[in-house]
Amino acid sequence: MGMSGLKLLKYVLFFFNLLFWFCGCCILGFGIYLLVHNNFSLFPSLTLGNAFVIVGSIIMVVAFLGCMGSIKENKCLLMSLDNYVSTSLTESIQQYHSNNSTKATWDSIQTFLQCCGVNGTSDWGSQPPASCPSNPQVQGCYAQAKLWFHSNFLHIGIIMICVCVIQVLGMSFALTLNCQIDKTSQALGL
């Protein structure tokens, strides 16, 4: 790829990360709005506002790292999540036998991607689970997942954009309906 192509890619990546950062700001702001104005929840610590604040904050941090990494051409910033994901997956292997949801997740990933462990069969110690392929040279799930995401990147991107647009439209319609209900209630004197 030529220098002009790399420069274009750099600015496209910066633009999309900036767009995601802005979306993260909106989600964070909406979460703060919900925390301030609404206080409905089944569990006091798990409110819709808290969920939006957490998700918005994570999106903002990741997108900020992407923006800075792309504009500064810093590999460390661009790949900062790479080590975090690998470490988290390795830690989740320790919970395989004690947590049923972790066990089910690992079994489905290993079956779907035909992989074993994070980096290979050795991650499981002397006895890998039955969901690991019997081939001793099988790749780790981290490398297989990255390969799968790279080969399906366009489809995943289209689906994520569609889901985000639907969610934003849903929130917009809900807020519009909420405003209309307030106006109707005020007009009727309720």
Sine and cosine of phi, psi and omega as CSV:
sin_phi,cos_phi,sin_psi,cos_psi,sin_omega,cos_omega
0.00,0.00,0.73,-0.68,-0.02,-1.00
-0.95,0.31,0.15,-0.99,-0.01,-1.00
-0.89,0.45,-0.61,0.79,0.00,-1.00
-0.92,0.38,-0.58,0.82,0.05,-1.00
-0.91,0.41,-0.65,0.76,0.04,-1.00
-0.91,0.40,-0.63,0.78,0.02,-1.00
-0.91,0.42,-0.66,0.75,0.05,-1.00
-0.89,0.46,-0.71,0.71,0.02,-1.00
-0.87,0.49,-0.63,0.77,0.02,-1.00
-0.87,0.50,-0.72,0.70,-0.05,-1.00
-0.97,0.25,-0.54,0.84,0.08,-1.00
-0.91,0.42,-0.71,0.71,0.03,-1.00
-0.88,0.47,-0.66,0.75,0.04,-1.00
-0.88,0.48,-0.70,0.71,-0.01,-1.00
-0.88,0.48,-0.72,0.69,-0.02,-1.00
-0.92,0.39,-0.62,0.79,0.06,-1.00
-0.92,0.39,-0.59,0.81,0.07,-1.00
-0.91,0.42,-0.65,0.76,0.05,-1.00
-0.89,0.46,-0.69,0.72,0.04,-1.00
-0.91,0.40,-0.60,0.80,0.04,-1.00
-0.89,0.46,-0.68,0.73,0.04,-1.00
-0.88,0.47,-0.68,0.74,0.06,-1.00
-0.88,0.48,-0.65,0.76,0.06,-1.00
-0.88,0.47,-0.64,0.77,0.06,-1.00
-0.88,0.47,-0.68,0.73,0.01,-1.00
-0.89,0.45,-0.70,0.72,0.01,-1.00
-0.90,0.43,-0.68,0.73,0.04,-1.00
-0.88,0.47,-0.71,0.70,0.02,-1.00
-0.88,0.47,-0.67,0.74,0.03,-1.00
-0.90,0.44,-0.63,0.77,0.04,-1.00
-0.90,0.44,-0.66,0.76,0.04,-1.00
-0.91,0.41,-0.65,0.76,0.06,-1.00
-0.85,0.52,-0.70,0.71,0.01,-1.00
-0.91,0.42,-0.61,0.79,0.02,-1.00
-0.91,0.42,-0.61,0.79,-0.05,-1.00
-0.97,0.23,-0.68,0.74,-0.15,-0.99
-0.99,-0.14,-0.44,0.90,-0.03,-1.00
-0.84,-0.54,0.59,-0.81,0.00,-1.00
-0.67,-0.74,0.73,0.68,0.00,-1.00
-0.96,-0.26,0.75,-0.66,0.02,-1.00
-0.16,-0.99,0.47,-0.88,0.11,-0.99
-0.97,0.24,-0.57,0.82,0.01,-1.00
-0.89,-0.46,0.78,-0.63,-0.08,-1.00
-0.86,0.51,-0.59,0.81,-0.05,-1.00
-1.00,0.03,-0.23,0.97,-0.04,-1.00
-0.91,-0.41,0.99,0.14,0.03,-1.00
-0.97,-0.25,0.26,-0.97,0.05,-1.00
-0.89,0.45,-0.60,0.80,0.04,-1.00
-0.88,0.47,-0.70,0.72,0.04,-1.00
-0.87,0.49,-0.67,0.74,0.00,-1.00
-0.88,0.47,-0.70,0.71,0.02,-1.00
-0.91,0.42,-0.62,0.78,0.02,-1.00
-0.90,0.44,-0.69,0.72,-0.01,-1.00
-0.91,0.41,-0.77,0.64,-0.02,-1.00
-0.89,0.45,-0.71,0.70,0.02,-1.00
-0.87,0.49,-0.65,0.76,0.01,-1.00
-0.90,0.43,-0.69,0.72,0.00,-1.00
-0.89,0.45,-0.72,0.70,0.01,-1.00
-0.88,0.48,-0.67,0.75,-0.01,-1.00
-0.89,0.45,-0.70,0.72,-0.03,-1.00
-0.91,0.41,-0.74,0.68,-0.02,-1.00
-0.89,0.45,-0.69,0.72,0.00,-1.00
-0.92,0.40,-0.61,0.79,0.05,-1.00
-0.89,0.46,-0.69,0.72,0.05,-1.00
-0.88,0.47,-0.63,0.77,0.05,-1.00
-0.91,0.43,-0.67,0.74,0.03,-1.00
-0.87,0.48,-0.78,0.63,-0.05,-1.00
-0.92,0.40,-0.64,0.77,0.01,-1.00
-0.91,0.42,-0.63,0.78,-0.03,-1.00
-0.97,0.26,-0.68,0.73,-0.06,-1.00
-0.95,0.30,-0.56,0.83,0.02,-1.00
-1.00,-0.01,-0.10,1.00,-0.06,-1.00
0.81,0.59,0.74,0.67,-0.04,-1.00
-0.97,-0.23,0.92,-0.38,-0.03,-1.00
-0.90,0.43,-0.55,0.83,-0.02,-1.00
-0.88,0.48,-0.72,0.70,0.01,-1.00
-0.93,0.36,-0.63,0.78,-0.02,-1.00
-0.92,0.40,-0.54,0.84,-0.07,-1.00
-0.95,-0.30,0.31,0.95,-0.08,-1.00
-0.89,0.45,-0.49,0.87,0.02,-1.00
-0.98,0.17,-0.29,0.96,-0.07,-1.00
-0.85,0.52,-0.77,0.64,0.01,-1.00
-0.92,0.39,-0.59,0.81,0.00,-1.00
-0.89,0.46,-0.70,0.72,-0.01,-1.00
-0.91,0.42,-0.71,0.70,0.00,-1.00
-0.88,0.48,-0.68,0.73,0.02,-1.00
-0.90,0.43,-0.67,0.74,0.01,-1.00
-0.90,0.44,-0.65,0.76,0.03,-1.00
-0.91,0.42,-0.66,0.75,0.02,-1.00
-0.89,0.45,-0.64,0.77,0.04,-1.00
-0.92,0.39,-0.55,0.83,-0.02,-1.00
-0.94,0.34,-0.40,0.92,0.06,-1.00
-0.88,0.47,-0.55,0.84,0.01,-1.00
-0.91,0.42,-0.40,0.92,-0.03,-1.00
-0.99,-0.10,0.09,1.00,-0.10,-0.99
-0.85,0.53,-0.71,0.71,-0.07,-1.00
-1.00,0.08,-0.28,0.96,-0.05,-1.00
-0.97,-0.22,-0.26,0.96,-0.07,-1.00
-0.81,-0.59,0.89,-0.45,-0.07,-1.00
-0.90,0.43,-0.61,0.79,-0.01,-1.00
-0.93,0.36,-0.61,0.79,0.06,-1.00
-0.90,0.43,-0.66,0.75,0.03,-1.00
-0.88,0.47,-0.73,0.68,-0.01,-1.00
-0.90,0.44,-0.63,0.77,0.01,-1.00
-0.90,0.43,-0.75,0.67,0.01,-1.00
-0.89,0.45,-0.67,0.74,0.01,-1.00
-0.88,0.47,-0.68,0.74,-0.01,-1.00
-0.94,0.35,-0.62,0.78,0.03,-1.00
-0.90,0.44,-0.73,0.68,-0.04,-1.00
-0.91,0.41,-0.57,0.82,0.04,-1.00
-0.95,0.31,-0.71,0.71,-0.04,-1.00
-0.92,0.40,-0.72,0.69,-0.08,-1.00
-1.00,-0.02,-0.08,1.00,-0.06,-1.00
0.80,0.61,0.83,0.56,-0.04,-1.00
-0.71,-0.70,0.04,-1.00,0.00,-1.00
-0.52,-0.85,0.82,-0.57,0.03,-1.00
0.93,0.36,-0.14,-0.99,0.03,-1.00
-0.98,0.18,-0.78,0.62,-0.04,-1.00
-0.93,-0.38,-0.09,1.00,0.00,-1.00
0.43,-0.90,-0.03,-1.00,-0.05,-1.00
-0.87,0.49,-0.50,0.87,-0.05,-1.00
-0.89,0.45,-0.34,0.94,0.02,-1.00
-0.89,0.45,-0.42,0.91,-0.03,-1.00
-1.00,0.00,-0.02,1.00,-0.01,-1.00
0.99,0.14,-0.62,-0.79,-0.10,-0.99
-0.98,0.21,-0.41,0.91,-0.06,-1.00
-0.75,-0.66,0.99,-0.15,0.05,-1.00
-0.95,0.31,0.41,-0.91,0.00,-1.00
-0.92,0.39,0.25,-0.97,-0.04,-1.00
-0.91,0.41,-0.37,0.93,-0.01,-1.00
-0.97,0.26,-0.22,0.98,0.06,-1.00
-0.96,0.27,0.65,-0.76,0.09,-1.00
-0.89,0.45,0.47,-0.88,-0.08,-1.00
-0.97,0.24,-0.22,0.98,0.01,-1.00
-0.91,0.41,0.85,-0.53,-0.03,-1.00
-0.93,0.35,-0.32,0.95,0.00,-1.00
-0.99,-0.11,0.33,0.94,-0.05,-1.00
-0.91,0.41,0.57,-0.82,0.00,-1.00
-0.98,0.22,0.33,-0.94,0.09,-1.00
-0.96,0.27,0.40,-0.92,-0.06,-1.00
-0.94,0.35,-0.46,0.89,-0.01,-1.00
-0.91,0.43,-0.75,0.67,0.02,-1.00
-0.91,0.41,-0.65,0.76,0.01,-1.00
-0.91,0.42,-0.64,0.77,0.01,-1.00
-0.91,0.41,-0.67,0.74,0.04,-1.00
-0.88,0.47,-0.67,0.74,0.03,-1.00
-0.89,0.45,-0.67,0.74,0.00,-1.00
-0.90,0.43,-0.69,0.72,0.02,-1.00
-0.90,0.44,-0.65,0.76,0.02,-1.00
-0.91,0.42,-0.62,0.78,-0.02,-1.00
-0.97,0.23,-0.36,0.93,0.00,-1.00
-0.91,-0.41,0.35,0.94,-0.12,-0.99
-0.86,0.51,-0.69,0.72,-0.03,-1.00
-0.88,0.47,-0.72,0.69,-0.01,-1.00
-0.91,0.42,-0.68,0.73,0.01,-1.00
-0.89,0.45,-0.68,0.74,0.01,-1.00
-0.88,0.47,-0.70,0.72,0.02,-1.00
-0.89,0.46,-0.69,0.72,0.01,-1.00
-0.90,0.44,-0.68,0.73,-0.01,-1.00
-0.91,0.41,-0.64,0.77,0.03,-1.00
-0.90,0.43,-0.68,0.74,0.03,-1.00
-0.89,0.46,-0.69,0.73,0.01,-1.00
-0.90,0.45,-0.68,0.73,0.02,-1.00
-0.89,0.45,-0.68,0.74,0.01,-1.00
-0.89,0.45,-0.68,0.73,0.02,-1.00
-0.89,0.46,-0.67,0.74,0.00,-1.00
-0.91,0.41,-0.68,0.73,0.01,-1.00
-0.91,0.42,-0.67,0.74,0.05,-1.00
-0.89,0.46,-0.67,0.74,0.03,-1.00
-0.88,0.48,-0.69,0.72,0.04,-1.00
-0.91,0.42,-0.63,0.78,0.01,-1.00
-0.90,0.44,-0.70,0.71,0.02,-1.00
-0.90,0.43,-0.64,0.77,0.01,-1.00
-0.91,0.42,-0.68,0.74,0.02,-1.00
-0.92,0.39,-0.62,0.79,0.04,-1.00
-0.89,0.45,-0.71,0.71,0.03,-1.00
-0.89,0.46,-0.65,0.76,0.02,-1.00
-0.88,0.47,-0.69,0.73,0.02,-1.00
-0.90,0.43,-0.65,0.76,0.02,-1.00
-0.90,0.43,-0.63,0.77,0.04,-1.00
-0.90,0.44,-0.67,0.74,0.04,-1.00
-0.89,0.46,-0.69,0.73,0.01,-1.00
-0.90,0.43,-0.66,0.75,0.03,-1.00
-0.91,0.41,-0.66,0.75,0.02,-1.00
-0.90,0.44,-0.66,0.76,0.01,-1.00
-0.93,0.37,-0.61,0.79,0.00,-1.00
-0.92,0.38,-0.56,0.83,0.00,-1.00
-1.00,0.07,-0.13,0.99,0.02,-1.00
0.98,0.22,0.45,0.89,0.01,-1.00
-1.00,0.00,0.00,0.00,0.00,0.00
